[in-house]
């Protein structure tokens, strides 16, 4: 039987000092991961109940539909961020990157007059290219992901302003583009198309993360990058592709927000990266890398949207909403620190 391949699934990568202890520890880790997801889900349910009791308007179908719609953009950004964070990296450029990709959609559809499908593809590809550049900077030039993506914030922001001429690009000449996000394809349902696009994207991301080679290597690199490299895996190349994949979700987010606003706003996007990262961490993904799930990220994104909508509907001023969201981000990071401490002490 041939055994010449240099890249093997991650289940062959982990050191195995003793099979009994390894099996037991893996079971405990899985159990903890499930418990974290259940706790996040329970927090979501509690928030919905609390806001519903304070103001019954919160539970109206229209408001719940608005909550789902507001989850889409943050959720799509968070899907890509999940892959990066599981590797132990961080991507701060998703917000301004989303603005740049929406501008590319505007250029393709409005300036060049190309078909709708080409415009959507242009947005996704623009995000993928930006992710590819981030991946090259991080994996081949060895620039820390924090610094590389921090620089990419300025690059993407500047390019968005230059390409658009510092003014919004409107899609009034592109019939049907706004229906991509706001249309309702299922008769009798008030849920817009963007919500279904998000959940389809989440299912695809979940399958990629849990069932494919790139998903296995994502976990392996985050768990122990050095051991992964010593096992014959080309870590640099796979990390580059992971960032590229994450960028494609940023591109899709750019398409959706442009469709929702029926315009490409080159100055928009700042601050979205923090909410996306918060959604990922709230969902149980560790900032240290090696742990996380798409299901948890979806729950985290819903928590962020429910919190924002709930504070708004009970008439909390905008400035205090920002304070509350900031506190949630701090709490999520602190809980992640406690999880890591508990895991290290349990070893």
C-alpha positions in Angstrom: 0.0 0.0 0.0 1.5 3.3 -1.1 2.2 5.9 1.6 4.0 8.6 -0.3 1.7 11.5 0.2 3.1 14.3 2.3 -0.2 15.7 3.6 -2.4 13.7 5.9 -5.7 14.5 7.8 -5.2 16.2 11.1 -6.4 13.2 13.0 -3.0 11.7 12.2 -1.2 14.9 13.4 -1.8 14.9 17.1 0.7 13.3 19.4 -0.6 10.1 21.1 1.2 9.5 24.4 -1.5 7.1 25.5 -4.7 6.2 23.7 -6.8 6.0 26.8 -5.9 9.5 28.0 -6.2 10.9 24.5 -9.7 9.5 24.0 -10.8 10.7 27.4 -9.4 14.2 26.8 -11.0 14.4 23.3 -14.4 13.4 24.8 -14.1 16.1 27.5 -13.1 18.7 24.8 -16.1 17.8 22.7 -18.4 17.9 25.7 -17.1 21.4 26.7 -17.6 22.6 23.2 -21.2 21.4 23.1 -21.8 23.0 26.5 -20.4 26.3 25.3 -22.7 26.2 22.3 -25.7 25.4 24.6 -24.8 28.2 27.0 -24.6 30.6 24.0 -28.0 29.4 22.8 -29.5 29.7 26.3 -28.2 33.3 26.5 -29.9 34.0 23.2 -33.2 32.6 24.4 -33.0 34.5 27.7 -32.3 37.8 25.8 -35.3 37.3 23.6 -37.5 36.5 26.5 -36.3 39.5 28.6 -36.7 42.0 25.7 -40.1 40.5 24.8 -41.3 40.9 28.4 -40.1 44.5 28.5 -41.6 45.5 25.2 -44.1 43.1 23.5 -43.3 44.8 20.2 -39.9 43.0 20.2 -41.6 39.7 19.5 -43.7 40.9 16.5 -43.0 39.1 13.2 -41.8 42.2 11.5 -39.2 43.0 14.2 -38.0 39.4 14.4 -37.6 39.5 10.6 -35.6 42.8 10.9 -33.4 41.1 13.5 -32.6 38.3 11.2 -31.9 40.7 8.4 -29.6 42.8 10.6 -27.7 39.5 11.4 -26.8 38.8 7.9 -23.9 41.1 7.2 -22.3 40.6 10.6 -22.9 36.9 10.3 -21.3 36.6 6.9 -18.2 38.5 8.1 -18.2 36.3 11.2 -18.3 33.1 9.1 -15.0 34.0 7.5 -13.5 35.3 10.7 -14.2 31.9 12.3 -11.7 30.2 10.0 -9.0 32.8 10.6 -9.5 32.8 14.4 -9.5 29.0 14.7 -6.0 29.1 13.1 -4.9 31.5 15.9 -5.0 34.6 13.7 -7.1 37.6 13.5 -8.6 39.6 10.6 -9.3 43.3 11.3 -9.8 44.2 7.7 -13.2 42.6 7.1 -15.2 45.9 7.7 -13.3 48.1 5.2 -12.8 45.0 3.0 -16.6 44.7 2.8 -16.8 48.4 1.6 -14.2 47.7 -1.1 -16.0 44.7 -2.4 -19.3 46.6 -2.5 -17.6 49.3 -4.5 -16.3 46.6 -6.9 -19.9 45.4 -7.3 -20.9 49.0 -8.1 -18.2 49.4 -10.7 -19.1 46.1 -12.4 -22.8 46.7 -12.5 -23.2 50.5 -12.7 -20.1 51.7 -14.5 -19.4 48.7 -16.7 -23.1 47.7 -17.1 -22.3 44.0 -16.8 -25.0 41.3 -15.8 -26.1 40.9 -12.2 -24.4 37.5 -11.8 -21.1 39.0 -13.0 -21.4 41.8 -10.4 -22.1 39.3 -7.6 -19.1 37.2 -8.7 -16.9 40.3 -8.9 -17.7 41.2 -5.3 -17.0 37.7 -4.0 -13.8 37.4 -6.0 -12.6 40.9 -4.8 -13.0 39.7 -1.2 -11.2 36.5 -2.0 -8.3 38.4 -3.5 -8.1 40.6 -0.5 -8.0 37.5 1.7 -5.3 36.0 -0.5 -3.2 39.1 0.0 -3.7 38.9 3.8 -2.8 35.2 3.6 0.4 35.9 1.7 1.4 38.6 4.2 0.8 36.4 7.2 2.1 33.0 5.9 4.9 33.8 3.5 6.2 37.2 4.8 5.6 36.2 8.4 3.9 39.4 9.3 1.7 39.0 12.4 -2.0 38.8 11.4 -2.9 41.7 13.6 -0.4 44.0 11.8 -1.0 42.7 8.3 -4.8 43.1 8.5 -4.5 46.4 10.3 -2.5 47.7 7.4 -5.1 46.2 5.0 -7.8 48.3 6.7 -6.1 51.4 5.4 -5.4 49.9 2.0 -9.0 48.7 1.5 -10.4 52.0 2.8 -8.2 54.0 0.4 -8.9 51.9 -2.6 -12.6 52.0 -2.0 -12.5 55.9 -1.9 -10.2 56.0 -5.0 -12.2 53.6 -7.1 -15.5 55.2 -6.3 -14.3 58.7 -6.6 -15.1 59.3 -2.9 -18.8 59.2 -3.6 -21.5 56.5 -3.3 -22.4 54.3 -6.3 -26.1 53.7 -6.8 -27.8 50.8 -8.4 -30.8 52.5 -9.8 -29.9 51.3 -13.3 -29.6 47.7 -12.1 -33.1 46.2 -11.9 -33.5 43.4 -9.4 -30.3 44.0 -7.5 -32.0 45.2 -4.3 -34.2 42.1 -4.5 -31.1 40.0 -3.9 -31.2 41.0 -0.3 -34.6 42.5 0.3 -36.8 40.4 -2.0 -39.0 37.6 -0.7 -38.8 34.5 -2.8 -41.1 32.3 -0.6 -44.8 33.4 -0.8 -46.4 34.1 2.5 -43.1 34.6 4.4 -41.8 38.0 5.4 -38.3 36.8 5.7 -36.1 38.4 3.0 -33.7 36.6 0.7 -30.6 37.8 2.5 -31.5 35.7 5.5 -31.7 32.5 3.4 -28.4 33.4 1.7 -26.8 33.8 5.1 -28.0 30.4 6.4 -27.0 28.6 3.2 -23.6 30.2 3.5 -23.4 29.1 7.1 -24.3 25.5 6.1 -21.6 25.6 3.4 -19.1 27.0 5.9 -20.0 24.3 8.4 -19.5 21.5 5.9 -16.1 23.0 4.8 -14.9 23.3 8.4 -16.0 19.9 9.6 -15.9 17.7 6.5 -13.1 18.9 4.3 -9.3 18.9 4.3 -9.0 22.7 4.6 -11.3 22.5 7.7 -9.1 19.8 9.3 -6.0 21.8 8.7 -7.7 24.9 10.0 -8.1 23.2 13.4 -4.7 21.6 13.2 -2.8 24.8 12.5 -4.6 26.5 15.4 -4.0 23.7 17.8 -0.3 23.3 17.1 1.2 25.0 14.0 4.7 23.6 14.6 3.5 20.0 15.0 1.4 20.4 11.8 4.4 21.6 9.9 6.6 18.8 11.2 3.9 16.3 10.1 4.7 17.2 6.5 1.8 19.7 6.0 2.6 22.9 3.9 1.3 25.2 6.6 2.1 28.4 4.7 0.1 27.3 1.7 -2.9 26.1 3.6 -3.0 29.2 5.8 -3.0 31.3 2.6 -6.0 29.4 1.3 -7.8 29.7 4.6 -7.4 33.5 4.5 -8.6 33.4 0.9 -11.7 31.4 1.9 -12.4 33.8 4.7 -12.1 36.8 2.3 -14.7 35.3 0.0 -17.3 35.5 2.8 -16.3 39.2 3.2 -16.9 39.6 -0.5 -20.4 38.1 -0.1 -21.1 40.4 2.8 -20.2 43.3 0.5 -22.6 42.1 -2.1 -25.4 41.8 0.4 -24.9 45.2 2.1 -24.8 46.9 -1.3 -28.0 45.2 -2.3 -29.7 46.0 1.0 -28.7 49.7 0.7 -29.1 49.8 -3.1 -25.8 51.6 -3.1 -22.1 51.1 -2.5 -20.9 53.3 0.3 -17.1 53.6 0.2 -16.8 55.1 3.7 -18.9 52.4 5.3 -17.6 49.3 7.1 -15.5 50.7 10.0 -16.5 48.9 13.3 -18.0 45.9 11.6 -14.9 43.9 12.3 -15.2 44.2 16.0 -18.8 43.0 16.0 -17.9 40.1 13.7 -15.0 39.1 16.0 -17.3 39.4 19.0 -19.9 37.2 17.4 -17.2 34.5 16.8 -15.9 34.6 20.4 -19.4 34.7 21.9 -20.1 31.6 19.9 -17.3 29.7 21.6 -14.4 30.1 19.2 -11.1 30.6 21.1 -9.0 33.6 20.3 -6.0 31.3 21.1 -7.0 29.1 18.1 -7.8 25.4 17.7 -11.4 25.5 18.8 -14.6 26.8 17.3 -17.7 26.0 15.2 -19.9 27.6 12.6 -23.0 26.8 14.6 -21.6 28.8 17.6 -20.7 31.7 15.3 -24.3 31.9 14.0 -25.6 31.9 17.5 -23.1 34.6 18.4 -24.2 36.8 15.5 -27.8 36.4 16.5 -27.0 37.4 20.1 -25.3 40.6 18.8 -28.4 41.5 16.6 -30.9 40.7 19.4 -29.0 42.8 21.8 -28.8 45.8 19.4 -32.5 45.5 18.4 -33.6 45.0 22.0 -31.7 48.1 23.3 -33.1 50.1 20.5 -36.7 49.0 21.0 -36.6 49.8 24.7 -35.4 53.3 23.8 -31.8 53.1 25.1 -29.8 56.0 23.5 -27.4 55.2 20.7 -24.4 56.1 22.8 -25.4 53.7 25.5 -26.0 51.0 23.0 -22.4 51.3 21.9 -21.3 51.1 25.6 -23.4 47.9 26.1 -21.9 46.3 22.9 -18.4 47.2 24.0 -19.0 45.6 27.4 -20.3 42.5 25.7 -17.1 42.3 23.6 -15.0 42.6 26.8 -17.1 40.0 28.5 -16.7 37.6 25.6 -12.9 38.0 25.6 -12.8 37.5 29.4 -14.9 34.3 29.2 -12.6 33.1 26.4 -9.6 33.7 28.8 -11.3 31.7 31.5 -12.0 28.9 29.1 -8.4 28.7 28.1 -7.3 28.8 31.7 -9.7 26.0 32.7 -8.5 23.9 29.7 -4.8 24.4 30.5 -5.4 23.5 34.2 -7.3 20.4 33.2 -4.4 19.0 31.1 
